[in-house]
Amino acid sequence: MVELDTSGSMPSPEATQKLVANAQSVVARWWLLADELMEKYADGNVDGNAQGYPAWWLKAVEYSSGPPPVPSPTTDWNFFDITVS
């Protein structure tokens, strides 16, 4: 373990190297965790088992009958007030 000087002076190069290595390791693991979470939960399944949402939540968000219909695509190509010629 590296002893840190609490007198206000700069840490030793050895302590700085260890602190930087630790920070880099934490960041690398954090990114791996993000990937692991996406792989495990992104499709709504956990280990191959569909999870779904509880009925109370579906009712609270008015989603119990499924998503609303997809709106029709707009045919007004001038929605930015730009004249298209």
Backbone atoms as SQL, in Angstrom:
CREATE TABLE atoms (id INTEGER PRIMARY KEY, chain TEXT, resi INTEGER, resn TEXT, atom TEXT, x REAL, y REAL, z REAL);
INSERT INTO atoms VALUES
  (1, 'A', 1, 'MET', 'N', 0.833, -1.180, 0.000),
  (2, 'A', 1, 'MET', 'CA', 0.000, 0.000, 0.000),
  (3, 'A', 1, 'MET', 'C', 0.876, 1.241, 0.000),
  (4, 'A', 2, 'VAL', 'N', 0.453, 2.252, -0.745),
  (5, 'A', 2, 'VAL', 'CA', 1.213, 3.488, -0.843),
  (6, 'A', 2, 'VAL', 'C', 0.714, 4.469, 0.203),
  (7, 'A', 3, 'GLU', 'N', 1.633, 5.023, 0.949),
  (8, 'A', 3, 'GLU', 'CA', 1.275, 6.027, 1.949),
  (9, 'A', 3, 'GLU', 'C', 1.144, 7.377, 1.253),
  (10, 'A', 4, 'LEU', 'N', 0.027, 8.061, 1.488),
  (11, 'A', 4, 'LEU', 'CA', -0.169, 9.381, 0.905),
  (12, 'A', 4, 'LEU', 'C', 0.248, 10.440, 1.905),
  (13, 'A', 5, 'ASP', 'N', 0.923, 11.453, 1.400),
  (14, 'A', 5, 'ASP', 'CA', 1.367, 12.565, 2.229),
  (15, 'A', 5, 'ASP', 'C', 0.199, 13.537, 2.373),
  (16, 'A', 6, 'THR', 'N', -0.241, 13.779, 3.601),
  (17, 'A', 6, 'THR', 'CA', -1.379, 14.667, 3.830),
  (18, 'A', 6, 'THR', 'C', -0.941, 16.085, 4.167),
  (19, 'A', 7, 'SER', 'N', 0.331, 16.394, 3.984),
  (20, 'A', 7, 'SER', 'CA', 0.828, 17.726, 4.336),
  (21, 'A', 7, 'SER', 'C', 0.521, 18.760, 3.264),
  (22, 'A', 8, 'GLY', 'N', -0.043, 18.331, 2.140),
  (23, 'A', 8, 'GLY', 'CA', -0.365, 19.284, 1.084),
  (24, 'A', 8, 'GLY', 'C', 0.630, 19.270, -0.048),
  (25, 'A', 9, 'SER', 'N', 1.707, 18.505, 0.091),
  (26, 'A', 9, 'SER', 'CA', 2.687, 18.443, -0.990),
  (27, 'A', 9, 'SER', 'C', 2.196, 17.455, -2.059),
  (28, 'A', 10, 'MET', 'N', 2.830, 17.484, -3.187),
  (29, 'A', 10, 'MET', 'CA', 2.459, 16.603, -4.294),
  (30, 'A', 10, 'MET', 'C', 2.774, 15.153, -3.931),
  (31, 'A', 11, 'PRO', 'N', 1.931, 14.222, -4.395),
  (32, 'A', 11, 'PRO', 'CA', 2.230, 12.811, -4.137),
  (33, 'A', 11, 'PRO', 'C', 3.474, 12.371, -4.911),
  (34, 'A', 12, 'SER', 'N', 4.090, 11.326, -4.427),
  (35, 'A', 12, 'SER', 'CA', 5.285, 10.821, -5.087),
  (36, 'A', 12, 'SER', 'C', 4.927, 10.278, -6.470),
  (37, 'A', 13, 'PRO', 'N', 5.889, 10.198, -7.377),
  (38, 'A', 13, 'PRO', 'CA', 5.609, 9.616, -8.694),
  (39, 'A', 13, 'PRO', 'C', 5.056, 8.195, -8.587),
  (40, 'A', 14, 'GLU', 'N', 5.543, 7.412, -7.615),
  (41, 'A', 14, 'GLU', 'CA', 5.041, 6.053, -7.436),
  (42, 'A', 14, 'GLU', 'C', 3.557, 6.075, -7.056),
  (43, 'A', 15, 'ALA', 'N', 3.189, 6.956, -6.133),
  (44, 'A', 15, 'ALA', 'CA', 1.797, 7.056, -5.720),
  (45, 'A', 15, 'ALA', 'C', 0.937, 7.529, -6.883),
  (46, 'A', 16, 'THR', 'N', 1.428, 8.492, -7.652),
  (47, 'A', 16, 'THR', 'CA', 0.681, 8.997, -8.803),
  (48, 'A', 16, 'THR', 'C', 0.448, 7.891, -9.819),
  (49, 'A', 17, 'GLN', 'N', 1.477, 7.101, -10.101),
  (50, 'A', 17, 'GLN', 'CA', 1.336, 6.001, -11.059),
  (51, 'A', 17, 'GLN', 'C', 0.297, 4.989, -10.576),
  (52, 'A', 18, 'LYS', 'N', 0.325, 4.670, -9.295),
  (53, 'A', 18, 'LYS', 'CA', -0.639, 3.704, -8.755),
  (54, 'A', 18, 'LYS', 'C', -2.063, 4.260, -8.788),
  (55, 'A', 19, 'LEU', 'N', -2.222, 5.532, -8.480),
  (56, 'A', 19, 'LEU', 'CA', -3.542, 6.150, -8.515),
  (57, 'A', 19, 'LEU', 'C', -4.091, 6.202, -9.935),
  (58, 'A', 20, 'VAL', 'N', -3.249, 6.561, -10.897),
  (59, 'A', 20, 'VAL', 'CA', -3.672, 6.614, -12.299),
  (60, 'A', 20, 'VAL', 'C', -4.024, 5.215, -12.788),
  (61, 'A', 21, 'ALA', 'N', -3.218, 4.219, -12.453),
  (62, 'A', 21, 'ALA', 'CA', -3.503, 2.837, -12.866),
  (63, 'A', 21, 'ALA', 'C', -4.829, 2.371, -12.282),
  (64, 'A', 22, 'ASN', 'N', -5.084, 2.719, -11.022),
  (65, 'A', 22, 'ASN', 'CA', -6.349, 2.344, -10.398),
  (66, 'A', 22, 'ASN', 'C', -7.520, 3.024, -11.101),
  (67, 'A', 23, 'ALA', 'N', -7.396, 4.309, -11.392),
  (68, 'A', 23, 'ALA', 'CA', -8.468, 5.035, -12.071),
  (69, 'A', 23, 'ALA', 'C', -8.734, 4.433, -13.449),
  (70, 'A', 24, 'GLN', 'N', -7.672, 4.100, -14.177),
  (71, 'A', 24, 'GLN', 'CA', -7.846, 3.491, -15.503),
  (72, 'A', 24, 'GLN', 'C', -8.533, 2.130, -15.395),
  (73, 'A', 25, 'SER', 'N', -8.186, 1.370, -14.378),
  (74, 'A', 25, 'SER', 'CA', -8.810, 0.065, -14.164),
  (75, 'A', 25, 'SER', 'C', -10.298, 0.222, -13.841),
  (76, 'A', 26, 'VAL', 'N', -10.634, 1.197, -13.009),
  (77, 'A', 26, 'VAL', 'CA', -12.035, 1.435, -12.653),
  (78, 'A', 26, 'VAL', 'C', -12.836, 1.833, -13.890),
  (79, 'A', 27, 'VAL', 'N', -12.295, 2.727, -14.708),
  (80, 'A', 27, 'VAL', 'CA', -12.994, 3.161, -15.921),
  (81, 'A', 27, 'VAL', 'C', -13.175, 1.992, -16.879),
  (82, 'A', 28, 'ALA', 'N', -12.154, 1.174, -17.048),
  (83, 'A', 28, 'ALA', 'CA', -12.251, 0.012, -17.952),
  (84, 'A', 28, 'ALA', 'C', -13.338, -0.955, -17.469),
  (85, 'A', 29, 'ARG', 'N', -13.377, -1.229, -16.171),
  (86, 'A', 29, 'ARG', 'CA', -14.406, -2.120, -15.627),
  (87, 'A', 29, 'ARG', 'C', -15.796, -1.509, -15.764),
  (88, 'A', 30, 'TRP', 'N', -15.888, -0.190, -15.599),
  (89, 'A', 30, 'TRP', 'CA', -17.171, 0.490, -15.720),
  (90, 'A', 30, 'TRP', 'C', -17.728, 0.299, -17.128),
  (91, 'A', 31, 'TRP', 'N', -16.872, 0.444, -18.143),
  (92, 'A', 31, 'TRP', 'CA', -17.322, 0.239, -19.525),
  (93, 'A', 31, 'TRP', 'C', -17.696, -1.210, -19.764),
  (94, 'A', 32, 'LEU', 'N', -16.976, -2.148, -19.198),
  (95, 'A', 32, 'LEU', 'CA', -17.337, -3.562, -19.332),
  (96, 'A', 32, 'LEU', 'C', -18.681, -3.834, -18.683),
  (97, 'A', 33, 'LEU', 'N', -18.940, -3.199, -17.534),
  (98, 'A', 33, 'LEU', 'CA', -20.221, -3.376, -16.874),
  (99, 'A', 33, 'LEU', 'C', -21.354, -2.877, -17.767),
  (100, 'A', 34, 'ALA', 'N', -21.167, -1.730, -18.406),
  (101, 'A', 34, 'ALA', 'CA', -22.197, -1.206, -19.310),
  (102, 'A', 34, 'ALA', 'C', -22.495, -2.206, -20.419),
  (103, 'A', 35, 'ASP', 'N', -21.463, -2.780, -21.004),
  (104, 'A', 35, 'ASP', 'CA', -21.655, -3.790, -22.058),
  (105, 'A', 35, 'ASP', 'C', -22.381, -5.020, -21.514),
  (106, 'A', 36, 'GLU', 'N', -21.974, -5.476, -20.347),
  (107, 'A', 36, 'GLU', 'CA', -22.605, -6.659, -19.753),
  (108, 'A', 36, 'GLU', 'C', -24.093, -6.411, -19.486),
  (109, 'A', 37, 'LEU', 'N', -24.423, -5.229, -18.966),
  (110, 'A', 37, 'LEU', 'CA', -25.821, -4.911, -18.681),
  (111, 'A', 37, 'LEU', 'C', -26.646, -4.849, -19.963),
  (112, 'A', 38, 'MET', 'N', -26.091, -4.243, -21.012),
  (113, 'A', 38, 'MET', 'CA', -26.811, -4.167, -22.285),
  (114, 'A', 38, 'MET', 'C', -27.032, -5.564, -22.857),
  (115, 'A', 39, 'GLU', 'N', -25.998, -6.402, -22.821),
  (116, 'A', 39, 'GLU', 'CA', -26.129, -7.754, -23.352),
  (117, 'A', 39, 'GLU', 'C', -27.160, -8.569, -22.572),
  (118, 'A', 40, 'LYS', 'N', -27.224, -8.344, -21.277),
  (119, 'A', 40, 'LYS', 'CA', -28.103, -9.160, -20.447),
  (120, 'A', 40, 'LYS', 'C', -29.556, -8.689, -20.486),
  (121, 'A', 41, 'TYR', 'N', -29.789, -7.364, -20.522),
  (122, 'A', 41, 'TYR', 'CA', -31.142, -6.847, -20.333),
  (123, 'A', 41, 'TYR', 'C', -31.754, -6.119, -21.534),
  (124, 'A', 42, 'ALA', 'N', -31.001, -5.813, -22.586),
  (125, 'A', 42, 'ALA', 'CA', -31.488, -4.939, -23.657),
  (126, 'A', 42, 'ALA', 'C', -32.716, -5.481, -24.373),
  (127, 'A', 43, 'ASP', 'N', -32.850, -6.774, -24.510),
  (128, 'A', 43, 'ASP', 'CA', -33.982, -7.324, -25.261),
  (129, 'A', 43, 'ASP', 'C', -35.171, -7.690, -24.376),
  (130, 'A', 44, 'GLY', 'N', -35.131, -7.293, -23.108),
  (131, 'A', 44, 'GLY', 'CA', -36.246, -7.582, -22.206),
  (132, 'A', 44, 'GLY', 'C', -36.187, -8.974, -21.606),
  (133, 'A', 45, 'ASN', 'N', -35.158, -9.722, -21.918),
  (134, 'A', 45, 'ASN', 'CA', -34.992, -11.068, -21.370),
  (135, 'A', 45, 'ASN', 'C', -33.839, -11.081, -20.386),
  (136, 'A', 46, 'VAL', 'N', -33.927, -11.958, -19.421),
  (137, 'A', 46, 'VAL', 'CA', -32.826, -12.175, -18.490),
  (138, 'A', 46, 'VAL', 'C', -32.481, -13.646, -18.568),
  (139, 'A', 47, 'ASP', 'N', -31.298, -13.919, -19.053),
  (140, 'A', 47, 'ASP', 'CA', -30.836, -15.300, -19.204),
  (141, 'A', 47, 'ASP', 'C', -31.820, -16.133, -20.020),
  (142, 'A', 48, 'GLY', 'N', -32.400, -15.533, -21.064),
  (143, 'A', 48, 'GLY', 'CA', -33.295, -16.248, -21.966),
  (144, 'A', 48, 'GLY', 'C', -34.749, -16.288, -21.532),
  (145, 'A', 49, 'ASN', 'N', -35.071, -15.688, -20.398),
  (146, 'A', 49, 'ASN', 'CA', -36.451, -15.681, -19.894),
  (147, 'A', 49, 'ASN', 'C', -37.048, -14.286, -20.030),
  (148, 'A', 50, 'ALA', 'N', -38.198, -14.192, -20.717),
  (149, 'A', 50, 'ALA', 'CA', -38.874, -12.908, -20.877),
  (150, 'A', 50, 'ALA', 'C', -39.316, -12.388, -19.519),
  (151, 'A', 51, 'GLN', 'N', -39.085, -11.116, -19.271),
  (152, 'A', 51, 'GLN', 'CA', -39.443, -10.523, -17.987),
  (153, 'A', 51, 'GLN', 'C', -40.754, -9.760, -18.044),
  (154, 'A', 52, 'GLY', 'N', -40.967, -8.995, -19.098),
  (155, 'A', 52, 'GLY', 'CA', -42.185, -8.202, -19.193),
  (156, 'A', 52, 'GLY', 'C', -42.241, -7.134, -18.118),
  (157, 'A', 53, 'TYR', 'N', -43.390, -6.480, -18.031),
  (158, 'A', 53, 'TYR', 'CA', -43.613, -5.451, -17.028),
  (159, 'A', 53, 'TYR', 'C', -44.798, -5.858, -16.172),
  (160, 'A', 54, 'PRO', 'N', -44.815, -5.436, -14.911),
  (161, 'A', 54, 'PRO', 'CA', -45.959, -5.775, -14.061),
  (162, 'A', 54, 'PRO', 'C', -47.225, -5.082, -14.565),
  (163, 'A', 55, 'ALA', 'N', -48.369, -5.709, -14.347),
  (164, 'A', 55, 'ALA', 'CA', -49.655, -5.180, -14.807),
  (165, 'A', 55, 'ALA', 'C', -49.921, -3.795, -14.238),
  (166, 'A', 56, 'TRP', 'N', -49.571, -3.556, -12.980),
  (167, 'A', 56, 'TRP', 'CA', -49.822, -2.247, -12.368),
  (168, 'A', 56, 'TRP', 'C', -49.073, -1.148, -13.114),
  (169, 'A', 57, 'TRP', 'N', -47.845, -1.449, -13.591),
  (170, 'A', 57, 'TRP', 'CA', -47.068, -0.441, -14.312),
  (171, 'A', 57, 'TRP', 'C', -47.675, -0.184, -15.684),
  (172, 'A', 58, 'LEU', 'N', -48.051, -1.246, -16.375),
  (173, 'A', 58, 'LEU', 'CA', -48.677, -1.091, -17.686),
  (174, 'A', 58, 'LEU', 'C', -49.940, -0.245, -17.587),
  (175, 'A', 59, 'LYS', 'N', -50.731, -0.444, -16.522),
  (176, 'A', 59, 'LYS', 'CA', -51.939, 0.347, -16.331),
  (177, 'A', 59, 'LYS', 'C', -51.587, 1.801, -16.016),
  (178, 'A', 60, 'ALA', 'N', -50.582, 2.008, -15.165),
  (179, 'A', 60, 'ALA', 'CA', -50.195, 3.364, -14.758),
  (180, 'A', 60, 'ALA', 'C', -49.723, 4.205, -15.937),
  (181, 'A', 61, 'VAL', 'N', -49.076, 3.576, -16.903),
  (182, 'A', 61, 'VAL', 'CA', -48.576, 4.319, -18.064),
  (183, 'A', 61, 'VAL', 'C', -49.507, 4.191, -19.265),
  (184, 'A', 62, 'GLU', 'N', -50.704, 3.654, -19.023),
  (185, 'A', 62, 'GLU', 'CA', -51.719, 3.488, -20.055),
  (186, 'A', 62, 'GLU', 'C', -51.181, 2.704, -21.256),
  (187, 'A', 63, 'TYR', 'N', -50.501, 1.622, -20.967),
  (188, 'A', 63, 'TYR', 'CA', -49.891, 0.788, -21.996),
  (189, 'A', 63, 'TYR', 'C', -50.457, -0.625, -21.962),
  (190, 'A', 64, 'SER', 'N', -51.526, -0.826, -21.213),
  (191, 'A', 64, 'SER', 'CA', -52.037, -2.182, -21.011),
  (192, 'A', 64, 'SER', 'C', -52.536, -2.813, -22.304),
  (193, 'A', 65, 'SER', 'N', -52.926, -2.001, -23.278),
  (194, 'A', 65, 'SER', 'CA', -53.387, -2.573, -24.548),
  (195, 'A', 65, 'SER', 'C', -52.318, -2.484, -25.634),
  (196, 'A', 66, 'GLY', 'N', -51.110, -2.191, -25.256),
  (197, 'A', 66, 'GLY', 'CA', -50.021, -2.134, -26.224),
  (198, 'A', 66, 'GLY', 'C', -49.706, -0.714, -26.655),
  (199, 'A', 67, 'PRO', 'N', -48.748, -0.577, -27.542),
  (200, 'A', 67, 'PRO', 'CA', -48.339, 0.759, -27.966),
  (201, 'A', 67, 'PRO', 'C', -49.411, 1.404, -28.842),
  (202, 'A', 68, 'PRO', 'N', -49.413, 2.742, -28.897),
  (203, 'A', 68, 'PRO', 'CA', -50.368, 3.412, -29.776),
  (204, 'A', 68, 'PRO', 'C', -49.997, 3.162, -31.232),
  (205, 'A', 69, 'PRO', 'N', -50.929, 3.375, -32.159),
  (206, 'A', 69, 'PRO', 'CA', -50.601, 3.175, -33.562),
  (207, 'A', 69, 'PRO', 'C', -49.524, 4.151, -34.025),
  (208, 'A', 70, 'VAL', 'N', -48.758, 3.721, -34.965),
  (209, 'A', 70, 'VAL', 'CA', -47.703, 4.566, -35.524),
  (210, 'A', 70, 'VAL', 'C', -48.365, 5.666, -36.346),
  (211, 'A', 71, 'PRO', 'N', -47.980, 6.923, -36.133),
  (212, 'A', 71, 'PRO', 'CA', -48.592, 7.995, -36.908),
  (213, 'A', 71, 'PRO', 'C', -48.243, 7.884, -38.391),
  (214, 'A', 72, 'SER', 'N', -49.127, 8.390, -39.214),
  (215, 'A', 72, 'SER', 'CA', -48.881, 8.384, -40.656),
  (216, 'A', 72, 'SER', 'C', -47.697, 9.284, -40.970),
  (217, 'A', 73, 'PRO', 'N', -46.906, 8.903, -41.954),
  (218, 'A', 73, 'PRO', 'CA', -45.782, 9.770, -42.316),
  (219, 'A', 73, 'PRO', 'C', -46.305, 11.071, -42.922),
  (220, 'A', 74, 'THR', 'N', -45.604, 12.121, -42.668),
  (221, 'A', 74, 'THR', 'CA', -46.007, 13.416, -43.194),
  (222, 'A', 74, 'THR', 'C', -45.668, 13.510, -44.682),
  (223, 'A', 75, 'THR', 'N', -46.509, 14.165, -45.406),
  (224, 'A', 75, 'THR', 'CA', -46.209, 14.397, -46.821),
  (225, 'A', 75, 'THR', 'C', -45.838, 15.851, -47.051),
  (226, 'A', 76, 'ASP', 'N', -45.836, 16.631, -45.967),
  (227, 'A', 76, 'ASP', 'CA', -45.460, 18.031, -46.055),
  (228, 'A', 76, 'ASP', 'C', -43.942, 18.131, -45.879),
  (229, 'A', 77, 'TRP', 'N', -43.245, 18.183, -46.979),
  (230, 'A', 77, 'TRP', 'CA', -41.791, 18.225, -46.919),
  (231, 'A', 77, 'TRP', 'C', -41.268, 19.617, -46.617),
  (232, 'A', 78, 'ASN', 'N', -42.145, 20.576, -46.415),
  (233, 'A', 78, 'ASN', 'CA', -41.735, 21.942, -46.114),
  (234, 'A', 78, 'ASN', 'C', -41.929, 22.267, -44.640),
  (235, 'A', 79, 'PHE', 'N', -41.793, 21.287, -43.762),
  (236, 'A', 79, 'PHE', 'CA', -42.049, 21.521, -42.346),
  (237, 'A', 79, 'PHE', 'C', -40.995, 22.396, -41.684),
  (238, 'A', 80, 'PHE', 'N', -39.897, 22.701, -42.373),
  (239, 'A', 80, 'PHE', 'CA', -38.901, 23.629, -41.844),
  (240, 'A', 80, 'PHE', 'C', -39.013, 25.000, -42.493),
  (241, 'A', 81, 'ASP', 'N', -40.121, 25.248, -43.186),
  (242, 'A', 81, 'ASP', 'CA', -40.324, 26.498, -43.926),
  (243, 'A', 81, 'ASP', 'C', -39.214, 26.731, -44.933),
  (244, 'A', 82, 'ILE', 'N', -38.786, 25.665, -45.548),
  (245, 'A', 82, 'ILE', 'CA', -37.783, 25.759, -46.620),
  (246, 'A', 82, 'ILE', 'C', -38.472, 25.336, -47.901),
  (247, 'A', 83, 'THR', 'N', -38.310, 26.105, -48.916),
  (248, 'A', 83, 'THR', 'CA', -38.918, 25.775, -50.196),
  (249, 'A', 83, 'THR', 'C', -38.066, 24.732, -50.897),
  (250, 'A', 84, 'VAL', 'N', -38.701, 23.609, -51.246),
  (251, 'A', 84, 'VAL', 'CA', -38.010, 22.548, -51.951),
  (252, 'A', 84, 'VAL', 'C', -38.393, 22.661, -53.418),
  (253, 'A', 85, 'SER', 'N', -37.385, 22.749, -54.288),
  (254, 'A', 85, 'SER', 'CA', -37.709, 22.868, -55.712),
  (255, 'A', 85, 'SER', 'C', -37.172, 21.718, -56.513);
